[in-house]
Amino acid sequence: MKLASLLALTAAPLALFAGGPALADDHAAIEAAAPAAIGNGPAMWKVADEDTTIYLFGTVHVLPEGIDWYDTTIADALTGSDMIVTEIPMDPGSEAQLQQLTLTTGVLPMGTTLRSLLTPEQTTVYEAALAKVGVPPAAFDPFKPWLAGLTLSLLPLMQQGYAPDSGVEKVLLGKAGDKPQGALETAEFQLGIFNSMPQDAQITFMMEAADGIDEVKPMLDRMVAKWAEGDADELAAIMNEGMTDPAIAEALLYTRNANWAEWVDTRLDEPGTVFIAVGAGHLAGARSVQDYLAEKGIAVTRVK
C-alpha cells in the first residue's frame, strides 16, 4: 500500500512526528508543498433522526501549510456539535503516549537488525532510499520493517512542506476548544494492524515505500487537491491506485468502516449532535462508511 493512501485511512503513523518531527530533527523543510486549490471545499455528510445529528467529515491527517479549507459550513457544524470524535485520542497526553508506543512496538528483538532481514538486492534499494532523505544506512536498523516503511515514507513529506500540525484534526480540535472529545478506536488497535503483519508482508510494505519514495508526495498532492475540491469519487480513485494488498485494504479500510457504521448506528439512539472527523478515504469509494450505513437502512445526506 502506498503511504499516500495510508494517510487517507489512519492517523497513527503521524505519532512518529507528534509534537514535532522527532525522527526528522536534522531534516528541515527543503521545499514548500504547493497549496491545493479550493473548489467547493472538503466534503461533509450528515446522518440524522428526530433527536440526533451526526456529521461525517473526511480529513487528511497531514497537510501543507496555507490551505484554507475551514469554511462556514464546517464551522457551523462543529460549533453546533456537542462533541468531536476522531479516529484515536488526540489530546497532547495521548499523542506523547502514542509516540512512545509506536517506538516501543516497532523495535526488533535485541540482536536482530532490520538490514539483516533483507536480501542484498533489497538492501541496495533500501539504502539508496535512505540516502535520498539524508538518513545514514544504519539509522533504522533497530526498527521493525513496518515502522521503517512508515518513517521512510513520512520523512520526504516532512522535508517538502507537509506538517502534522497543519493536519485537519489538529485544526478542528483547536477550533473545538473545550468540547468533549471522543475516539472510535485506540492507538493500540491502529498500531496493531501494522505490528500483526507477517514479517515478509512488513518487508514488502517497506520495500514499496523505498521504491516509491519519489512518488509519495506527488500522489499525496493529488489526493489533497481532490479532497480540497470535495471530489470524493476522484479521491477514492487515486487512493485505490495505492491499495496494492487486499488483506491490508480489508484490515485498514473495510473492516473499520463497518465498525464505524455500527458505532454511528448505536450513537443514533442517544440524543445530541456529534462531529466525526476521520480519514477521507473512509468516506469515499465502494464499501465506505456511508455504504455500510445504507446497508443498515440509515440515510446519509451530503451537506457540502
C-alpha positions in Angstrom: 0.0 0.0 0.0 1.3 3.5 -0.9 1.7 5.7 2.1 -0.4 8.5 0.4 -3.3 6.1 0.6 -2.4 5.2 4.1 -2.6 8.8 5.2 -6.2 8.9 4.0 -7.0 5.9 6.2 -5.2 6.0 9.5 -3.9 8.6 12.0 -1.5 6.5 14.0 1.6 6.9 11.7 1.7 10.6 12.5 2.6 9.6 16.0 6.1 9.4 14.6 6.1 13.2 14.5 3.7 14.0 17.3 4.6 17.3 18.9 7.3 17.9 16.3 9.4 15.9 13.8 11.0 13.7 16.4 12.6 11.4 13.9 13.5 14.2 11.4 15.1 16.9 13.6 18.1 17.0 11.3 16.0 17.3 8.1 14.4 20.7 7.9 11.9 21.5 5.2 13.7 21.9 1.9 10.8 22.6 -0.4 7.4 24.1 0.1 4.4 22.0 -0.8 2.1 23.7 -3.2 -1.2 24.6 -1.6 -4.2 22.8 -3.2 -6.8 24.8 -5.0 -10.1 25.0 -3.2 -13.2 24.3 -5.2 -16.4 23.7 -3.1 -14.2 22.7 -0.2 -13.9 19.3 1.5 -16.9 17.0 1.5 -19.2 16.5 4.6 -22.2 14.3 5.2 -24.9 14.1 7.8 -26.9 11.3 9.5 -29.9 12.4 11.5 -33.1 11.2 13.2 -35.6 13.0 15.3 -33.2 13.9 18.1 -29.7 13.1 16.9 -27.4 14.6 14.2 -24.1 13.1 13.3 -21.7 14.9 10.9 -19.2 12.8 8.9 -16.2 14.9 7.8 -13.3 13.4 5.8 -9.8 14.6 6.8 -6.2 14.5 5.7 -4.0 13.8 8.6 -1.1 15.8 7.4 -1.2 18.9 5.1 1.0 21.6 3.8 0.6 25.0 5.5 -1.5 27.6 3.8 -4.6 25.5 2.7 -7.7 27.5 3.7 -10.3 24.7 4.0 -12.2 25.7 7.2 -15.3 27.3 5.8 -18.6 28.5 7.3 -20.4 25.2 6.7 -17.8 23.2 8.6 -17.6 25.8 11.3 -21.3 25.8 11.9 -21.4 22.0 12.1 -18.6 21.9 14.6 -19.8 24.8 16.6 -23.3 23.3 16.8 -22.0 19.9 17.9 -21.9 18.6 21.5 -18.6 16.7 21.0 -16.0 16.0 18.4 -14.9 12.4 17.6 -11.7 11.4 15.9 -10.2 8.0 15.0 -7.9 7.9 18.0 -7.5 10.1 21.1 -5.5 13.2 20.0 -5.0 15.3 23.2 -1.4 16.2 23.9 -1.0 13.5 26.6 -2.4 10.8 24.3 0.0 11.9 21.5 3.0 11.6 23.7 1.9 8.1 24.8 1.2 7.1 21.2 4.7 8.2 20.1 6.2 6.2 22.8 4.0 3.2 22.0 5.0 3.4 18.3 8.7 3.4 19.0 8.3 0.6 21.6 6.0 -1.6 19.5 8.1 -1.1 16.4 11.5 -2.2 17.7 13.1 -5.5 16.7 14.3 -8.0 19.3 17.8 -7.4 20.7 20.5 -8.8 18.4 18.3 -8.5 15.2 18.8 -5.6 12.8 16.5 -4.6 10.0 19.0 -4.9 7.2 19.8 -8.5 8.4 16.3 -9.4 7.3 16.8 -8.2 3.7 18.3 -9.7 0.6 21.4 -8.0 -0.9 19.2 -6.6 -3.7 16.7 -5.3 -1.1 19.4 -3.7 0.9 20.7 -1.8 -2.1 17.3 -0.3 -2.9 16.6 0.4 0.8 19.9 2.2 1.4 19.5 4.2 -1.7 16.1 5.4 -0.5 17.6 6.4 2.9 20.3 8.3 1.1 17.7 10.3 -0.8 16.3 11.7 2.5 19.7 12.1 4.1 19.5 9.3 6.6 22.5 7.1 7.4 22.2 3.4 6.4 22.1 2.1 9.9 19.6 4.7 11.3 16.6 2.4 11.2 18.4 -0.9 12.0 16.5 -1.3 15.3 13.1 -0.8 13.7 10.7 -3.5 12.5 10.1 -3.2 8.7 6.6 -1.7 9.1 8.0 1.2 11.3 10.9 1.7 8.9 8.5 1.8 6.0 6.2 4.4 7.6 9.1 6.6 8.6 10.8 6.3 5.3 7.6 7.5 3.6 6.8 10.3 6.0 10.3 11.9 6.0 10.1 13.2 2.5 6.7 14.7 3.2 8.0 16.5 6.3 11.1 17.7 4.3 8.9 19.0 1.5 6.4 21.1 3.4 3.8 18.8 4.9 3.3 19.2 8.6 1.3 17.2 11.1 0.4 20.4 13.0 -1.4 21.5 9.8 -3.4 18.3 9.7 -7.1 18.6 9.7 -7.8 17.0 13.1 -5.3 19.3 14.8 -7.1 22.3 13.3 -10.5 21.0 14.2 -9.5 20.2 17.8 -8.1 23.7 18.1 -11.4 25.2 16.9 -13.4 22.9 19.1 -12.0 24.4 22.3 -13.3 22.7 25.4 -15.8 20.5 23.7 -15.8 16.9 24.9 -13.6 14.6 22.7 -14.2 11.0 21.8 -12.5 8.4 19.7 -13.6 5.5 17.5 -10.5 3.4 18.1 -7.5 3.1 20.4 -3.9 3.8 19.3 -3.0 0.2 20.3 -5.6 -1.1 17.8 -4.3 1.0 14.9 -0.6 0.2 15.5 -1.6 -3.4 16.0 -2.8 -3.6 12.4 0.8 -2.9 11.3 2.5 -4.9 14.0 0.5 -8.0 13.4 1.5 -8.2 9.7 3.8 -11.2 9.0 7.4 -10.3 8.6 7.5 -10.9 4.9 4.5 -8.7 4.4 6.2 -6.0 6.5 9.3 -6.2 4.3 7.1 -5.9 1.2 5.4 -2.9 2.7 8.8 -1.3 3.5 10.3 -2.0 0.1 7.2 -0.4 -1.6 8.0 2.7 0.5 11.6 2.6 -0.6 10.8 2.0 -4.3 8.2 4.8 -4.2 10.0 7.4 -2.2 9.9 9.8 -5.1 6.2 9.2 -5.7 4.6 9.7 -2.3 4.5 13.5 -2.3 3.1 13.9 -5.9 0.5 11.3 -5.1 -0.5 12.9 -1.8 -0.6 16.3 -3.6 -3.1 14.9 -6.0 -5.2 13.4 -3.1 -5.1 16.7 -1.2 -6.2 18.6 -4.3 -9.2 16.3 -4.8 -10.0 16.4 -1.1 -10.0 20.2 -1.1 -12.3 20.3 -4.1 -14.7 17.9 -2.4 -14.3 15.4 -5.2 -14.8 12.2 -3.1 -15.1 9.9 -6.2 -11.8 11.0 -7.7 -10.2 10.9 -4.2 -11.2 7.2 -4.0 -9.9 6.5 -7.5 -6.5 7.9 -6.6 -6.5 6.1 -3.2 -7.3 2.8 -5.0 -4.1 3.2 -7.0 -2.2 2.7 -3.8 -4.3 -0.2 -2.5 -2.0 -2.9 -3.7 -2.6 -5.6 -1.0 -6.3 -6.8 -0.5 -5.6 -8.1 3.0 -4.2 -4.7 4.2 -7.1 -2.9 2.5 -9.5 -5.2 4.4 -7.8 -4.5 7.7 -7.2 -0.8 7.3 -10.3 0.2 5.4 -13.3 -2.1 5.0 -13.5 -3.8 8.4 -13.0 -0.4 10.2 -15.7 1.2 8.0 -18.1 -1.4 9.0 -17.2 -1.0 12.7 -17.7 2.8 12.5 -21.1 2.4 10.8 -22.0 0.2 13.8 -20.8 3.0 16.1 -22.9 5.6 14.3 -26.0 3.3 14.4 -25.6 2.9 18.1 -25.0 6.6 18.7 -28.2 7.5 17.0 -30.0 6.0 20.0 -28.6 8.9 22.1 -29.8 12.5 21.6 -27.4 15.2 20.6 -25.1 16.3 17.9 -21.7 14.8 17.1 -19.0 15.9 14.7 -17.0 12.9 13.5 -13.6 13.6 11.7 -11.9 10.6 10.1 -9.5 10.0 7.2 -11.2 11.0 4.0 -10.6 7.5 2.4 -13.1 6.0 4.8 -15.9 8.3 3.3 -15.1 7.7 -0.4 -15.5 4.9 -2.8 -17.1 1.4 -2.5 -17.6 -0.1 0.9 -17.3 3.4 2.5 -18.8 4.2 5.9 -21.8 5.6 4.1 -22.3 2.3 2.2 -22.3 0.3 5.4 -24.8 2.7 6.9 -27.0 2.3 3.8 -27.0 -1.4 4.4 -28.5 -0.7 7.8 -31.2 1.4 6.3 -29.7 4.6 7.6 -29.9 7.5 5.2 -26.8 9.7 4.7 -27.1 13.2 3.2 -24.2 15.1 1.7 -24.3 18.7 3.1 -21.3 20.1 1.2 
